[in-house]
Amino acid sequence: MTSVEPLSELRNKIDAIDKEILQLINQRASVAIDVAKTKMAEGETGCFYRPDREALVLRRIKALNQGPLDDESVVRLFRELMSACLALEKPLQVAFLGPEGTFTQQAAYKHFGHAACTIAATSIDDIFKLVENDQCQFGVVPIENSTEGVITHTLDRFITSPLQICGEVEIRIHHNLIGSVERLADITEIYSHQQSLAQCRKWLNRTIPDVPLTAVTSNAEAAKLAAKQPGKAAIAGEVAADLYDLKILEKNIEDENDNTTRFLIIGSQIANSTGDDKTSLLISTGNQPGALYKILEPFAEYGISMNRIESRPSRQGLWEYVFFIDIDGHFQDPQIQKVLESLKQRAETVKVLGSYPKAVL
């Protein structure tokens, strides 16, 4: 029979390990402070966050992980550790699409960690303005949803903005029924954004078909209303439940379990190559025959993989369009440099919106 260690001895082991972990965490934090001092001594006074460096560290941690914790858990722990250490150097201010408790704020926390100072903006345009005016170092904007498609407001803003894309983050959209009631039978009304109500329609009709549904401006606003009124509930994410101190009554009530939103990190930095990057391009061709073929041909010629292409009115002339294209690789890669040179000879405008590390998880 296999011997089992006494519980008291196992707890003593955990206490000893915790002590060692705490010492190592503070040791890492001290080195992070030294990094900041070195950067300042070399004349660097701006933002100390480097998206390429963070991606490389997290990928290395993921590769080193041997369990039993899964990769997602380990990456999340180290991202929070890096976030806390970076805050000791210089706190980050990150703009997101408000109000407090939205999925965009959740994306900001996933990418930057909870030590970042998140600033709520009232619109996508305001996120760009906060970063362009140096009121925030970075912004988080939604770019596409797996079921709803591309977010055109974000694409249109890139046409005029000088900002760079320096990162991406994906959030699996899980809708939760939250409230302060004890039982589902006690719910008298449910608030949520119209889109979320539609995405949970089957569950709602099957589980609580007689409860009135009220559409509001955002899921965060729904949670705020539910927190103020007895018997009310909301459909929202975990961040909103935490923010307004509401219980999660039912988790993951969405009808499609693979609903994912991709967000972009915008800022003034140009990220260095990490070996596993994406590049986003904006290309304007003018109104000419065969325009799309002319800009696609160089990608095939030089073997560059294309992930996404979207067209939008250029707003410069009738029937003139700009194309947004995502490709694999960094703009400094030799093959992509050849593509860019070829495109400049074929298109009216070729703008590199940014090269950035692919999302780690």
N, C-alpha and C positions, 0 to 999 in steps of 0.2 A: 504494500500500500504506500502511495506517495505521501510523504510527510507534508504537512501544511504549516507554514510559519504562523506563529501567534499574531493576532491583529495588532497588538501593542508594538511588536517588533517592526511590522510593516509600516505602521504610522511613524515610528522613529526614523525609518529609512526615508520616508517621504519628507519629513521635517529636515533631515540632513541634506537631501537633494534640493529642496526649496531654498535652503540657506545658500547653497553653492550657486544655484541659478540666479538668486538675487545679487550675489557678489559679481557674477559675470555680466549681468545686465547693467549694473552700475559701472563696471569696468568699461563696457562698450560705450556707455553714455559719456564717460570721461574722454575716451578717444574721439568721440564725435565732437565734443567741445574743442579738443585740440585741432581737429580738422577745420573747424570754423576759424580758429585763431590763425592757422596757417593760410587759409584762403584770404583772410583780411590783410594779413601781412604781405601777401602777394598782390594786393590792390583790388581784390574782388569784394564788392560792397552790395551786390544785388542779391538775387535769390540763390540760396545754397542747394535747393532741390535740383537733382539731375535725373530726369526720367529714364535716361539710358542706363545710368549707374544703378538705379533702383531695380530696373528690369533684370539686369545681369545678376544682381545679388539674389533676387527671388528665384530666378531660374536655377542658380547654383544650389540654393537651399532645397528646392524641389528635387534636383538631381541627387542630392546627398541623402534625402529622406528614406529611411528604411522601415518606417512604421514603428509601432502600430497606428500612430496617427496618420490619417490620409493626407495627401498633398495639399488639398484645399485648406484643411485646418492648420497645417504647418505654415503655409504661405500667409494665411490670415494673421497668425501669431507674430510672424516676423515683420509683416507690414506694419502692425501696430507698434512693434518695438522700434522700427525705423522711424515711424511717425513721431513717437515720443522723443527720440534722440534728435531728430531734425528740429523739433520745437525748442530744444535747448539751444540750438545754434541760432535759429531765426524762425519764429512762427510763420506758417503759411496762411494767407488769406485766399480763400477759394470761393468764387461766385457760383451759385447754382440756381436753378429755376424753382422759386418758392411757391407756396409758403413752406415753413418748417414741416418736415415729415414727408416730403415727396420722394419718389423714386430717384429723382436727380440728386437729392441730398444723399440718399443711400449710395448712389454711384460715387459721389465725392468721398464719402467715408471709406468705401471699398478701395478706392484708388490711393487716397492720401492718408488714410487712417484717421482715428477720432481725435488726434491731437491738432489737426488742422482746424483753423477758424473758418467755418462756413458762413457765407454771406448770402442771404436770400435776395434774389432779383425778381422783379415782377414779370419779366418777359425775356425771351431769348436775346432780343436786341439789347436789353439792359445788361445781360451777362457780358456780351461783347464790349459794351461801353465801359463797364467797370474795369475790365482788363486793359482795354486800350488806353484808358486814362490813368493807369497805374494805381487804381484804388484797390485792386486785387492782383495777385501775381498770376493766378490761373482761374479759368472758368471751366465748368462742366456743362456741355450742351448735348441734348439727345440728337441722334442723327438718323437712326432707323429702328423700326420694330419688326420682328419676324412675322407678325400677322397683319399689322397696319401699314407697313411700308416706310418709305423715306419721310423725314420731317423737312418739308420744303422751306420753312422759315430759317432753319439753320443753314441749308445750302445757299439760299439767297443772300444771307449775311456775309458769307465767305467771299462773295463777288467783290465787295468793297473794303473788307477788313484787311489790315496789314498783319493780323495775328497769324501765328503758326499753330498747326496741330502738332502736339508733342506727346500725345498718349491716347490710349483708348481703354475703355472698360465695358464689360458686358454684365448686365444684371438679368437674372432669370426673374421674370415678373410673377411673384406669388401674391395672390390676393387673400387676405385674411378677414374673417368676420370678427370685429372687435367691439367691445363695449364694457359696461360695468354691471350688466345683469348677471344672474346666476344660471339661468336656463334660456334656451332658445325660445321657449314658450312665453317668456317675459318680454320679448322684444315687440315694441309697438310700431316702430318705423326704422328703416335703414337708409342711411345717407351714403352717397358715393358719387364719383364722377360718372357721367353717362357712359363713357367707354368701359369703365370697370363693371358697371351694372350689366352691360351687354356681354362682357367676357365671362360673367358668372351666372348668366341667365338660367342655364340648365340646372345648376345646383340649387339656385334660389327657388325655381319652380318645383323642384323635386322635394326640397327639404322644408321650406317655409313659404309656401305659395300664397298665403293670405296676408303676409306682412306688406304694408305699403312701401314702395321704393321711391326715394326722392333724389333727383340729380342735383349736384352742387358743382361749384367751380373746380374743385380738386379733391383728391382723397384725403389730403391733409386737412382741408376745411371740413370734410365729413367727420373726421376724427375729433376735431375741435368742437363741433356741434354735438356729437354724441357724448363727449365728456361733460357737457354742461346740462344735459337733459336726461332725467331718469327714463328708463325704458327704451332709449334710442341706441342704435348700433351703427357701425360704419363698416365699409369695406375699404381696407387700406393695407399698407405694408407694415413690417415690424417696427420701422423707425417711428412711424406715426403712433403706434401703440405705446412704445416706450416714452415718447415725447409727452403724450397726453394721459399717461398712467392708466391705460385701458387694458383689460384682459383680452387675450386671444381666445375667442370662443370656439372658432373652427379655423384650422389652417388650410391653406392651399385649396381654396374653393373655386379656382378658375376652371373653366371648361376645357381649355387647352393647356396641357402641362409643359409645353415647350415654348411658351411665349417669352421671348427675350428681347430686351432693348439694348442697343449699342450706343454708348456715349463717347464723345470726343473730349479730350483735354486740350484747351486752347491757352496759349500764352505767347510770350515773346522769345522764348528759347528755341534754338535749333538743336534737336537731339542728335547725338552722335550715333553711328551705326553700332548695332548690337549683334548683327549676324542673323537676326530673325525679325525683320522690320516690314512695315508697310509704308507706301508713299501715296499721298493723295494729290491729285492734279486737277486744275481747272483749265479747260481749253476752250477757246472761242474760235470758230471757223468762219463766221460770216455766212451769209445766205448764198451758197454756191453748190452746184451739182456735185454729188459724190463726196461731200464734206466728211461724213462719218467714216466712209471707207478710207479716206486719206489719213485720218488720224489713228485709225485702228491698225493699219498696215505695219507701222514700225514696231508695234508690240509683238506681232507675230514674227516679223523678220529677225528680231533679236532675242526671241524666246522668253519674253517677259509675261508672267502669269497675271491676268487681270481678274480682280475679285468683284468689282462692281462698276457699273456705268449708269449715270443718271443724266438726263437733260433738263435744262430749265431755260425759260425765256431770258435773254440777256438784258432786257429793259433798255437796250441801246438802239434798237431798230426793229421794224416790223419783220416778223418771222425769222429773227436771228436768235440763235440759241448758244448757250454755253454747256459744256459737258464736264461732269464731275466723274473722275475715274480713280479707283483704288487699285494699286498694283502691289505685288510682292517685291520687297527689296528696299534699299536706301538710295536716295537721289545721288549719292556720291559713288555708288557702284558703277564700274566701267560700262556695263551693258546698258544701264539706265541712262547714263550720260549720253550714250549714242542715241538712245530713243529720244531724249530731250532735244538733242541737236537736230535730229530729223524732223521732229514736230515743229520746231521753230521755223523751219523752212516751208511748212505746210499750213500752219495755222496763224491767225491774226494775233492771238494771245496764248501764251503757255505760262501758267503760274503754278509753282510748287507750293501747295498749301501746307505741306509738312511731311517729313519722314519721321517715323516714330516706332517704338517697340510694339510688337503685337501683344495683346492682352495676355498676361501670364496665366490667369485662370478666370 
